Amino acid sequence: MLRIKKLIVHYGPFMALNKISLEVNVGEVVTLVGPNKAGKTTLLLTLSGIVETTEGRVLFQDADITNLDPYKIVARGLGHVPQGRHIFPTISVFDNLMVGAYIRRKAKGEIEEDLTRIYELFPVLKKRGKQRAGTLSGGEQQMLAIGRALMGRPNLLMLDEPSSGLAPRYIDEIFAAFQELNRRGLTIFIVEQEIQRSLAISHRGYVLRNGRLIKKGPAPALVESREVQELCLG
């Protein structure tokens, strides 16, 4: 579904990503792990068209989306839940979800179906539907950010540090939701520092350090790797 070929990204003279090549296959959960400032967030921002590629190609569902406008990438079915959630705090939970469905606003019947599924996945969002999004707890805001992305009906959902700053009970609930979404057929690409939790639900994984991929393999093997544990956990 997603193929990245020798991707290079610069911030001015600084090379943030150095010849990154990886793939995410249909129906997989794939996790990218690494320490702080390894380049994980930069990679997702580049895939979403927010950061410009210096060299290399990004192929999504066999179409070249390298440096395509972000709204066009979303319309092609690539969803992105950014680090820090970035919900709209002054509008309601329901309206935040409807923002996620904007590109499909004419498909009213489908939108109602998707809203029902998201409420089944995260019942608290239905309960808080009329509440201003900024008044939700951190865990509830993360659920809202995920729900908003799902309202766009992505074929691939990318998530940047979805466990960051959350209480353990919310982390459990959110990662259980990822497993359920994958069982329903959604392909998922997770960027995380919480290696145990994310790799436990993944098929494969990659390890990034200083803008370079240094290791890849089946998720169980990476979980057991002393090198990966020392790199990510210190």
C-alpha positions as CSV (number, residue, x, y, z in Angstrom):
1,M,0.0,0.0,0.0
2,L,2.8,2.4,0.9
3,R,6.3,2.3,-0.6
4,I,9.1,4.8,0.3
5,K,12.1,4.8,-2.0
6,K,15.4,6.4,-0.9
7,L,13.7,9.4,0.7
8,I,15.9,12.3,1.6
9,V,14.6,15.4,3.5
10,H,16.4,18.5,4.6
11,Y,15.7,21.3,7.0
12,G,17.9,23.9,5.5
13,P,21.4,22.4,5.4
14,F,20.5,19.7,8.0
15,M,19.6,16.3,6.6
16,A,16.7,15.0,8.7
17,L,16.1,11.8,6.7
18,N,18.8,10.0,4.8
19,K,17.8,7.5,2.1
20,I,14.8,6.0,3.9
21,S,13.2,3.0,2.1
22,L,10.4,1.1,3.7
23,E,7.0,-0.4,2.9
24,V,3.6,-1.0,4.5
25,N,1.6,-3.8,2.9
26,V,-2.2,-4.0,2.7
27,G,-3.7,-5.2,6.0
28,E,-0.6,-4.8,8.1
29,V,0.2,-2.9,11.3
30,V,3.7,-1.6,11.0
31,T,5.5,0.3,13.7
32,L,8.5,2.7,13.3
33,V,10.4,3.1,16.6
34,G,13.4,5.2,17.6
35,P,14.7,7.7,20.1
36,N,13.7,11.4,20.3
37,K,14.8,13.5,17.3
38,A,15.4,10.4,15.1
39,G,13.3,11.8,12.3
40,K,10.1,9.8,13.0
41,T,7.7,12.8,12.9
42,T,9.5,14.3,9.9
43,L,8.8,11.1,8.0
44,L,5.1,11.3,8.6
45,L,4.9,15.0,7.8
46,T,6.7,14.2,4.5
47,L,4.3,11.4,3.7
48,S,1.4,13.8,4.3
49,G,2.8,16.5,2.0
50,I,3.5,19.0,4.8
51,V,7.3,18.7,4.6
52,E,8.9,18.7,1.1
53,T,11.0,15.9,-0.1
54,T,14.5,16.6,-1.3
55,E,15.0,13.4,-3.1
56,G,13.3,10.0,-3.4
57,R,9.8,8.9,-4.0
58,V,6.6,8.1,-2.0
59,L,4.2,5.7,-3.7
60,F,0.7,5.2,-2.2
61,Q,-1.5,2.5,-3.7
62,D,0.9,2.5,-6.7
63,A,0.5,6.2,-7.4
64,D,3.3,8.7,-6.9
65,I,2.3,11.2,-4.2
66,T,5.8,12.7,-3.7
67,N,5.3,16.4,-2.7
68,L,1.6,16.3,-3.6
69,D,-0.6,18.9,-1.8
70,P,-1.7,17.6,1.6
71,Y,-5.5,17.8,0.8
72,K,-4.9,15.7,-2.3
73,I,-3.1,13.1,-0.3
74,V,-5.9,12.9,2.2
75,A,-8.4,12.6,-0.6
76,R,-6.5,9.6,-1.9
77,G,-7.0,7.8,1.4
78,L,-4.0,8.5,3.5
79,G,-5.0,9.6,7.0
80,H,-2.7,11.2,9.6
81,V,-3.2,11.6,13.3
82,P,-0.4,14.1,14.3
83,Q,1.6,14.2,17.5
84,G,-0.2,16.5,20.0
85,R,-3.6,15.7,18.4
86,H,-4.3,19.2,17.1
87,I,-8.1,19.1,17.6
88,F,-10.2,22.2,17.3
89,P,-10.7,23.1,20.9
90,T,-13.4,25.7,20.7
91,I,-15.9,23.7,18.7
92,S,-17.8,20.6,19.8
93,V,-16.7,17.0,19.6
94,F,-19.3,16.3,17.0
95,D,-18.2,19.2,14.8
96,N,-14.6,18.1,15.1
97,L,-15.7,14.7,13.7
98,M,-17.6,16.4,10.9
99,V,-14.4,18.3,9.9
100,G,-12.8,14.9,9.3
101,A,-15.6,14.0,6.9
102,Y,-15.3,17.3,4.9
103,I,-13.9,15.7,1.8
104,R,-16.8,13.3,1.8
105,R,-19.5,15.8,2.8
106,K,-21.9,14.8,-0.1
107,A,-21.9,11.1,1.1
108,K,-24.3,11.7,3.9
109,G,-25.5,8.1,4.3
110,E,-21.9,6.8,4.5
111,I,-21.0,9.6,7.0
112,E,-23.8,8.5,9.3
113,E,-22.6,4.9,9.1
114,D,-19.0,5.9,9.9
115,L,-20.1,8.1,12.8
116,T,-22.0,5.1,14.3
117,R,-18.9,2.9,14.0
118,I,-16.7,5.5,15.7
119,Y,-19.1,5.9,18.5
120,E,-19.0,2.1,19.0
121,L,-15.2,2.2,19.0
122,F,-15.1,5.2,21.4
123,P,-18.4,5.5,23.2
124,V,-17.2,8.5,25.2
125,L,-17.2,10.6,22.0
126,K,-21.0,10.1,21.6
127,K,-21.5,10.9,25.3
128,R,-19.5,14.2,24.9
129,G,-20.8,15.0,21.4
130,K,-22.0,18.5,22.3
131,Q,-19.1,19.3,24.6
132,R,-16.3,21.7,23.5
133,A,-13.4,19.5,22.4
134,G,-10.9,21.6,24.4
135,T,-12.5,20.5,27.7
136,L,-11.9,16.8,27.1
137,S,-9.2,14.9,28.9
138,G,-5.9,14.1,27.0
139,G,-7.0,10.5,26.4
140,E,-10.4,11.6,25.1
141,Q,-8.8,14.2,22.8
142,Q,-6.6,11.4,21.3
143,M,-9.7,9.3,20.7
144,L,-11.3,12.4,19.0
145,A,-8.2,12.9,16.8
146,I,-8.3,9.3,15.8
147,G,-12.1,9.4,15.2
148,R,-11.7,12.6,13.1
149,A,-9.1,10.9,10.9
150,L,-11.4,7.8,10.5
151,M,-14.2,10.0,9.3
152,G,-12.2,10.5,6.1
153,R,-12.4,6.8,5.4
154,P,-8.6,6.3,5.0
155,N,-7.1,3.2,3.5
156,L,-4.0,3.7,5.5
157,L,-4.0,5.4,8.9
158,M,-0.7,6.9,10.2
159,L,-0.4,7.8,13.9
160,D,2.4,9.8,15.5
161,E,3.1,8.9,19.1
162,P,-0.5,8.0,20.0
163,S,0.4,7.0,23.5
164,S,2.3,10.2,24.3
165,G,1.2,11.8,27.6
166,L,-1.7,9.5,28.2
167,A,-2.8,7.6,31.3
168,P,-2.3,3.8,31.1
169,R,-6.0,3.1,30.9
170,Y,-6.4,5.3,27.8
171,I,-3.3,3.7,26.2
172,D,-4.9,0.3,26.7
173,E,-8.2,1.4,25.2
174,I,-6.6,3.1,22.2
175,F,-4.3,0.3,21.3
176,A,-7.2,-2.1,21.6
177,A,-9.1,0.1,19.1
178,F,-6.1,-0.2,16.7
179,Q,-6.3,-4.0,16.9
180,E,-10.1,-3.9,16.2
181,L,-9.6,-1.5,13.3
182,N,-7.0,-3.7,11.8
183,R,-9.3,-6.7,12.2
184,R,-11.8,-4.8,10.2
185,G,-9.2,-4.4,7.4
186,L,-7.6,-1.0,8.1
187,T,-3.8,-0.8,7.3
188,I,-2.0,1.1,10.1
189,F,1.4,2.7,10.4
190,I,2.4,3.8,13.9
191,V,5.3,5.9,15.0
192,E,6.1,5.3,18.7
193,Q,8.6,5.4,21.5
194,E,6.4,3.0,23.5
195,I,8.0,0.0,21.8
196,Q,6.5,-2.8,23.8
197,R,3.0,-1.7,23.3
198,S,3.2,-0.8,19.7
199,L,5.2,-3.8,18.5
200,A,2.9,-6.1,20.4
201,I,0.1,-5.3,18.0
202,S,2.3,-5.0,14.9
203,H,3.3,-7.4,12.2
204,R,6.6,-5.8,11.3
205,G,8.7,-2.9,12.5
206,Y,11.5,-0.5,11.6
207,V,14.1,1.3,13.7
208,L,15.2,4.8,13.0
209,R,18.2,6.6,14.4
210,N,19.7,9.9,13.3
211,G,17.6,10.0,10.2
212,R,18.6,6.5,9.0
213,L,16.9,3.1,9.2
214,I,19.2,0.8,11.1
215,K,17.1,-2.3,11.7
216,K,13.9,-4.0,10.5
217,G,12.1,-7.2,10.9
218,P,9.2,-9.1,12.4
219,A,7.7,-7.3,15.4
220,P,8.4,-10.1,17.9
221,A,12.1,-10.2,17.0
222,L,12.4,-6.4,17.5
223,V,10.6,-6.5,20.9
224,E,13.3,-9.1,22.0
225,S,16.2,-7.2,20.6
226,R,18.5,-5.8,23.3
227,E,19.8,-3.2,20.7
228,V,16.3,-1.9,20.1
229,Q,15.5,-1.8,23.8
230,E,18.7,0.1,24.7
231,L,18.2,2.5,21.8
232,C,14.6,3.4,22.6
233,L,14.5,3.0,26.4
234,G,18.1,4.1,27.2
